[in-house]
Amino acid sequence: MVDSLIATVNAAREVPGWLSASIHRSFDGTQVLNYVQFESQEAARRILSHLAQGGHLQRNTAPGTVSPGQYEVVYTVGKP
C-alpha cells in the first residue's frame, strides 16, 4: 500500500495546485494514512481527476477500506 501511495503522490505532483503529501503507517502495519495538501478545492478536483484517469485511485482502494475526506486547515503549530 505504501509503495502504491508513493507512486500516486509522484503522479499528483505533476498537476498544478498540488502542495504536499505525507504518508503515515501505523506501528503495527495495519493502517496507512495519506495526508495531502492542495492549493484549493478546485486543485483537489483537478488532481483527483488526473489520478482517476491514471488508475491510481482504483489501485489504492482495491486492497481494503478507504475513508476519504476533505478538510480545512484551521490551525498548525511547529517547533519554535
C-alpha positions as CSV (number, residue, x, y, z in Angstrom):
1,M,0.0,0.0,0.0
2,V,2.8,2.4,0.9
3,D,4.5,1.9,-2.4
4,S,1.3,2.4,-4.3
5,L,0.6,5.6,-2.4
6,I,4.1,6.9,-3.2
7,A,3.5,6.3,-6.9
8,T,0.2,8.1,-6.6
9,V,1.9,11.1,-4.8
10,N,4.5,11.3,-7.6
11,A,1.8,11.4,-10.2
12,A,-0.1,14.0,-8.3
13,R,3.0,16.3,-8.1
14,E,2.7,16.8,-11.9
15,V,-0.6,18.7,-11.6
16,P,-0.7,22.4,-10.8
17,G,-2.2,23.1,-7.4
18,W,-0.6,20.1,-5.6
19,L,1.3,21.2,-2.5
20,S,2.5,18.2,-0.4
21,A,1.8,14.7,0.9
22,S,2.8,12.8,4.0
23,I,2.2,9.0,4.1
24,H,1.9,7.5,7.6
25,R,1.9,3.8,8.5
26,S,0.7,2.6,11.9
27,F,3.4,1.0,14.1
28,D,1.6,-2.4,13.8
29,G,1.4,-2.0,10.0
30,T,-2.3,-2.5,9.7
31,Q,-3.3,1.1,8.7
32,V,-2.0,3.7,6.3
33,L,-2.9,7.4,6.2
34,N,-2.1,9.7,3.3
35,Y,-2.3,13.4,4.3
36,V,-2.4,15.5,1.2
37,Q,-2.5,19.3,0.8
38,F,-3.8,21.2,-2.3
39,E,-3.9,24.9,-3.1
40,S,-7.7,24.9,-3.3
41,Q,-10.8,22.6,-3.7
42,E,-10.6,23.2,-7.5
43,A,-7.0,22.0,-7.5
44,A,-8.1,18.9,-5.5
45,R,-10.8,18.1,-8.0
46,R,-8.3,18.5,-10.9
47,I,-5.7,16.3,-9.2
48,L,-8.2,13.6,-8.2
49,S,-9.5,13.5,-11.8
50,H,-5.9,13.1,-13.1
51,L,-5.3,10.3,-10.6
52,A,-8.5,8.5,-11.5
53,Q,-7.7,8.7,-15.2
54,G,-4.3,7.1,-14.5
55,G,-5.8,4.3,-12.5
56,H,-4.2,5.4,-9.2
57,L,-7.3,5.7,-7.2
58,Q,-8.6,2.3,-8.2
59,R,-5.2,0.6,-7.3
60,N,-5.2,2.4,-3.9
61,T,-8.8,1.4,-3.0
62,A,-8.5,-2.3,-4.1
63,P,-6.6,-3.7,-1.0
64,G,-9.0,-2.5,1.7
65,T,-11.3,0.0,3.2
66,V,-10.7,3.6,2.3
67,S,-12.2,6.6,4.2
68,P,-11.6,9.7,2.1
69,G,-12.4,13.2,3.3
70,Q,-11.5,16.8,2.6
71,Y,-10.8,19.1,5.5
72,E,-9.9,22.8,6.0
73,V,-6.7,23.5,7.9
74,V,-7.7,25.6,10.9
75,Y,-4.5,25.6,13.0
76,T,-0.9,24.5,12.5
77,V,1.9,24.7,15.0
78,G,5.5,23.8,14.7
79,K,8.6,23.7,16.8
80,P,9.8,27.2,17.6
